[in-house]
């Protein structure tokens, strides 16, 4: 039960170029075996060697695949700017499934909150999550980042429920995770929400808080905890 989901955020003058490049074929089906495969991609990933790409080459910089079948992606790609191609990004949330086609190719199929669905062909090679362009070439490679310990997650909940060590943030800064601000932009007009820092034993996390909901993010964009306020805070379990 992740607290709501966000609409897409587009930076650049248009997103048509990105959308046209997506793999929207529909000859894949849900891969039930992949869902229980210990080697399946799940958790938070970051792009390997991000400075090796020419301007506009499509790639993900951050990917958060959660066990409740929701995701966050920070994606870079080409946009059309007054007749010229330049580089922009999408930042969005939604749901995903592990899929396969009749040839055994594996796909991560995503659906955003506008109902648009497309797929990314992938392979897990050693410790790398590799994604492929539509021409069959490896497009970009990602590494899995370590998840926080159960003890640290317990401390996050404890400090949050105590109502201490938090500070409201009025302006976005480059050191903040994109995920928390993208979520905020999506919901700021439909309720009283704010972005806060939460200091847990010297580690700063970032929160979206309001309307009886909280989402707590790590600096690397991973959603660490989410809850709804009832008689007590009801925390989402098994995000990663």
C-alpha positions as CSV (number, residue, x, y, z in Angstrom):
1,X,0.0,0.0,0.0
2,X,2.1,2.9,-1.2
3,X,0.5,6.2,-0.5
4,X,-1.0,7.3,-3.8
5,X,1.1,7.6,-7.0
6,X,2.3,10.5,-9.1
7,X,1.7,11.9,-12.5
8,X,4.5,12.4,-15.0
9,X,6.9,15.4,-14.7
10,X,8.3,16.6,-18.0
11,X,11.3,18.9,-18.2
12,X,12.2,20.2,-21.7
13,X,9.9,21.8,-24.2
14,X,8.2,18.6,-25.3
15,X,8.2,14.9,-24.4
16,X,7.0,13.6,-27.8
17,X,10.5,12.4,-28.8
18,X,10.8,10.2,-25.8
19,X,7.3,8.8,-26.2
20,X,7.8,7.9,-29.8
21,X,11.0,6.0,-29.0
22,X,9.2,3.7,-26.4
23,X,8.7,0.0,-27.0
24,X,4.9,-0.3,-27.0
25,X,4.7,-3.7,-28.6
26,X,2.2,-6.0,-26.9
27,X,3.3,-9.5,-27.7
28,X,4.6,-10.1,-24.1
29,X,2.7,-11.7,-21.2
30,X,3.2,-11.7,-17.4
31,X,6.0,-13.9,-16.4
32,X,4.8,-15.7,-13.2
33,X,8.1,-17.4,-12.7
34,X,10.1,-14.2,-12.7
35,X,8.0,-12.9,-9.9
36,X,9.4,-15.6,-7.6
37,X,12.9,-15.6,-9.1
38,X,15.5,-14.6,-6.4
39,X,17.6,-13.0,-9.2
40,X,14.8,-10.7,-10.5
41,X,15.5,-7.0,-10.3
42,X,14.0,-5.4,-7.2
43,X,15.1,-2.5,-5.0
44,X,16.9,0.7,-5.9
45,X,19.3,0.9,-8.9
46,X,21.5,3.7,-10.2
47,X,23.1,4.2,-13.7
48,X,26.7,3.0,-14.2
49,X,29.0,5.5,-15.7
50,X,26.5,8.3,-16.2
51,X,29.0,10.6,-17.9
52,X,29.6,8.2,-20.8
53,X,26.5,9.1,-22.8
54,X,26.1,11.7,-25.6
55,X,23.4,14.3,-25.2
56,X,19.9,12.9,-25.6
57,X,20.8,9.2,-25.5
58,X,17.9,7.5,-23.6
59,X,18.8,6.0,-20.2
60,X,17.5,5.7,-16.7
61,X,19.6,7.4,-13.9
62,X,17.5,6.0,-11.1
63,X,15.1,3.1,-10.8
64,X,13.2,2.0,-7.7
65,X,11.3,-1.3,-8.1
66,X,9.2,-2.0,-5.0
67,X,7.8,-5.4,-3.9
68,X,4.3,-3.9,-3.9
69,X,4.6,-3.6,-7.7
70,X,5.0,0.1,-7.8
71,X,8.0,1.9,-9.2
72,X,9.8,5.3,-9.6
73,X,12.0,6.1,-12.6
74,X,14.2,9.1,-13.4
75,X,14.8,9.0,-17.1
76,X,16.8,11.1,-19.5
77,X,16.2,11.2,-23.3
78,X,15.7,13.5,-26.3
79,X,13.1,16.2,-26.5
80,X,12.1,18.4,-29.4
81,X,12.9,22.1,-28.6
82,X,11.6,24.5,-31.2
83,X,12.5,22.1,-34.1
84,X,15.8,21.0,-32.6
85,X,16.6,18.0,-30.5
86,X,17.9,18.6,-27.0
87,X,18.0,16.6,-23.7
88,X,15.3,16.5,-21.1
89,X,14.0,14.1,-18.4
90,X,10.9,12.3,-17.2
91,X,10.3,11.6,-13.6
92,X,7.3,9.5,-12.8
93,X,5.7,6.7,-10.8
94,X,3.4,3.8,-11.6
95,X,3.1,0.1,-11.5
96,X,5.1,-2.7,-13.2
97,X,5.1,-6.3,-14.1
98,X,7.8,-8.8,-15.1
99,X,6.9,-10.0,-18.6
100,X,8.3,-12.3,-21.4
101,X,7.6,-13.0,-25.0
102,X,7.5,-16.3,-26.9
103,X,11.2,-16.0,-27.7
104,X,12.2,-15.9,-24.0
105,X,13.1,-12.2,-23.9
106,X,12.3,-10.6,-20.6
107,X,10.7,-7.2,-20.2
108,X,9.9,-4.8,-17.4
109,X,6.5,-3.5,-18.4
110,X,5.5,-0.2,-16.7
111,X,2.2,1.6,-16.6
112,X,2.1,5.2,-15.5
113,X,-0.8,7.0,-13.8
114,X,-2.1,8.3,-17.1
115,X,-2.6,4.7,-18.2
116,X,0.2,4.7,-20.7
117,X,2.1,1.4,-20.9
118,X,5.4,0.4,-22.5
119,X,8.2,-2.1,-21.8
120,X,12.0,-2.2,-21.4
121,X,13.9,-5.3,-22.4
122,X,16.4,-6.3,-19.7
123,X,18.8,-9.0,-18.6
124,X,20.5,-9.5,-15.3
125,X,24.2,-10.2,-15.9
126,X,26.3,-10.9,-12.9
127,X,25.6,-7.9,-10.7
128,X,24.4,-5.6,-13.5
129,X,20.9,-4.9,-14.6
130,X,21.2,-4.3,-18.4
131,X,18.5,-2.6,-20.5
132,X,18.4,-2.8,-24.3
133,X,17.6,-0.4,-27.1
134,X,15.1,-1.5,-29.6
135,X,17.9,-2.3,-32.1
136,X,19.2,-5.0,-29.7
137,X,22.2,-3.1,-28.4
138,X,22.8,-2.7,-24.6
139,X,21.5,0.8,-23.9
140,X,22.5,1.3,-20.3
141,X,23.6,-0.6,-17.3
142,X,22.6,-0.2,-13.7
143,X,23.9,-1.3,-10.3
144,X,21.8,-2.3,-7.3
145,X,22.4,-0.2,-4.2
146,X,22.3,-1.7,-0.7
147,X,19.0,-1.6,1.1
148,X,18.8,-0.1,4.6
149,X,18.9,-2.5,7.6
150,X,15.7,-3.5,9.4
151,X,17.1,-1.7,12.5
152,X,17.5,1.5,10.6
153,X,13.9,1.3,9.2
154,X,12.6,0.8,12.7
155,X,14.5,3.9,13.8
156,X,13.0,5.9,10.9
157,X,9.5,5.0,12.1
158,X,10.4,5.7,15.7
159,X,11.8,9.1,15.0
160,X,9.0,10.1,12.7
161,X,6.3,9.0,15.2
162,X,8.1,10.9,17.9
163,X,7.6,14.1,15.9
164,X,11.2,15.2,16.4
165,X,14.2,15.9,14.2
166,X,12.2,17.3,11.3
167,X,12.4,20.5,9.4
168,X,10.2,21.9,6.6
169,X,11.9,22.6,3.3
170,X,10.6,25.5,1.3
171,X,12.9,25.4,-1.8
172,X,14.2,22.6,-3.9
173,X,18.0,22.1,-3.9
174,X,20.2,19.9,-6.1
175,X,21.2,17.7,-3.1
176,X,17.5,16.7,-2.6
177,X,16.2,13.5,-4.1
178,X,14.1,14.1,-7.2
179,X,11.5,11.5,-6.1
180,X,10.2,13.5,-3.1
181,X,9.9,16.7,-5.1
182,X,8.2,15.0,-8.0
183,X,5.7,13.5,-5.7
184,X,5.1,16.9,-4.1
185,X,4.5,18.6,-7.4
186,X,1.9,16.0,-8.3
187,X,-0.1,16.5,-5.1
188,X,0.5,20.1,-4.0
189,X,-2.7,21.3,-5.7
190,X,-5.0,18.6,-4.2
191,X,-4.1,18.9,-0.5
192,X,-2.0,20.5,2.2
193,X,1.4,18.8,1.6
194,X,4.9,19.7,2.5
195,X,8.5,18.5,2.0
196,X,10.5,17.9,5.2
197,X,13.9,16.6,6.2
198,X,14.0,13.9,8.9
199,X,17.3,13.4,10.7
200,X,17.7,9.8,11.9
201,X,20.8,9.3,14.0
202,X,22.8,11.7,11.7
203,X,21.4,10.4,8.4
204,X,19.1,12.9,6.6
205,X,16.0,11.6,4.9
206,X,13.3,13.5,3.0
207,X,9.6,13.3,3.6
208,X,6.4,14.1,1.8
209,X,3.9,14.8,4.6
210,X,0.3,15.9,4.6
211,X,-3.4,14.8,4.5
212,X,-2.7,12.0,6.9
213,X,0.0,10.5,4.7
214,X,3.7,10.3,4.8
215,X,6.4,9.0,2.3
216,X,10.0,8.9,3.5
217,X,12.8,8.8,0.9
218,X,16.5,8.2,1.0
219,X,18.9,10.6,-0.7
220,X,19.3,8.0,-3.5
221,X,15.6,8.3,-4.3
222,X,14.5,5.0,-2.7
223,X,11.2,5.0,-0.9
224,X,12.0,3.7,2.5
225,X,8.7,4.0,4.3
226,X,5.1,5.0,3.7
227,X,2.2,5.2,6.0
228,X,-1.4,6.3,6.5
229,X,-2.6,7.9,9.7
230,X,-5.4,6.1,11.5
231,X,-5.7,5.4,15.1
232,X,-1.9,4.8,14.7
233,X,0.4,5.1,11.7
234,X,-0.2,2.2,9.4
235,X,3.1,1.4,7.7
236,X,3.5,-0.2,4.3
237,X,5.5,-3.4,4.7
238,X,8.0,-5.0,2.3
239,X,8.8,-2.2,0.0
240,X,12.1,-3.8,-1.0
